[in-house]
Amino acid sequence: MKQIVIIGNLGAQAVTRTTSEGRQLMSFNVAVNSGNSQTTWFNSIGALREKLLPYLVCGQCVCVVGDLSARVYNGQPDLQINIERCELVGARPS
């Protein structure tokens, strides 16, 4: 298992979906800025957390912990985190 911890901002509001097995999931993209003004995007997906969902809006800073998987898609890295834990960092953006 490749455990990762990231802190970054949501690029858009989280979306939900239901799998064919009836499992409810939430997903969102997190932008992490490094010191050299480069942004790395992480696709994050995990079990629906209904109490957290209303706060997962564009610009919200979050801390995501989970299992990292990586692949190349159209010549670009595609990084996905299977969420184990997600916490809000700071206030909700206005």
N, C-alpha and C positions, 0 to 999 in steps of 0.2 A: 504494500500500500504506500502511495506517495501522498503524505499529508501536507497540506499547504494552509497558510493563514495569510489572508490579504485584507487590506483596508483600502477602500476606494469609493467612488461615487457611481450611483446607478445612472445608466445612459438613457433609460426610459422606465416607465412604470412596469412593475412586475406583471406577468400574465399567468393565468392558471389554465390547466387543462386536465382532462380525465383520461386515463389510459383505458385500453380495451378491457383490462381486468378490473376497472372501477377505482383504481388508485388515483387520488387527486394530487397533482403536482403544481409547483410554482416555479417560474424561471425568470431570470433577469440577467442583464449584462452589467458588469462592473468594470469601470475604468480605473486603472492604477497608474498614477504618474510617478515616474522615477526622477531622480535629481537632474538628469540630462535632458529634460523636457520631452521625453518620449513616453507615450501612453501605451500600456498593454491592456488588452481587453480580455476578460474572463467570462465565458458563458457559465452561469450558475443555475443548477437545477436541483430540486429536492422536494421532500414531502411538503404539502400545503400547511402553512402556519397561519390560520385565519386571523388571529389577533395581530400578527405582524404585517399582514398584507396591506392594510390601508396606509401604512407608513412607507412602503416600498415604492416611492415615486421618484421621478427623474431628479437627479441632483442629490438625493439622500446619501449620506455617507454611511457605509456599513462595514462591519468586520465579518468575513466569511471564513469558516474553517471547513475543510473537507478533503476528499480524495481527488487528486489531480489526474486528468488524462489529457494527452496531447496528440494531435495529428496535424498533417498538412492538408489544407483545403485550398484549391486554386493557387498554389504556390505560397500561401500565407499560413502562419501557425494558427491553429484553432485550439484554444485552451478551454477545457471544461472542468468545472468543479462540481462534484456530487456533494451537495451541502449536508454537513453533519450538524453545524451550528451557525446561526446567523444572528448578529446583534446590531442594533442601531448605534451609530456613533454621532453624537451631536444632535442638534435640533432639527426638526423637520423643515425643509426648505420652504420659503414662502412663495 
